[in-house]
Amino acid sequence: MEKPSSLDALLHQPVRTLVAAYLAGRGRATFTELKRALSLTDGNLDAHLRKMIEAGYLATHRDDSVGRVQTVFSLTEGGRTALDVYFGQLARLREFAAHGSDPAPASDAGLDAGGATT
């Protein structure tokens, strides 16, 4: 029985998972939008955003289109990839819990032990 690979420790923290998932769906968001949408305090959100930026999962840029300068956050390509991998790891973990082993690769599905279609 093979156990699933380790989960991404940075994304396995619930607030950081929420931030990454929100940005994956929205594309980009200001600090204020993230704070309100995720019901977080300034200090809590700031600490998690800093860790995600340091890891290269988030990019920031300044936006002054609304009359005042705001920091806008978005997932980097690496952050989006890490989130996709993380979700895949969770799916494999769920399969492991349900069946006690990693599921067969999709290419093996529907084949018997000799490789014939079932």
Secondary structure, 3 states (H helix, E strand, C coil): CCCCCCCCCCCCCHHHHHHHHHHHHHCCEEHHHHHHHHCCCHHHHHHHHHHHHHCCCEEEEEECCCCCCEEEEEECHHHHHHHHHHHHHHHHHHHHHHHCCCCCCHHHCCECCCCCEC
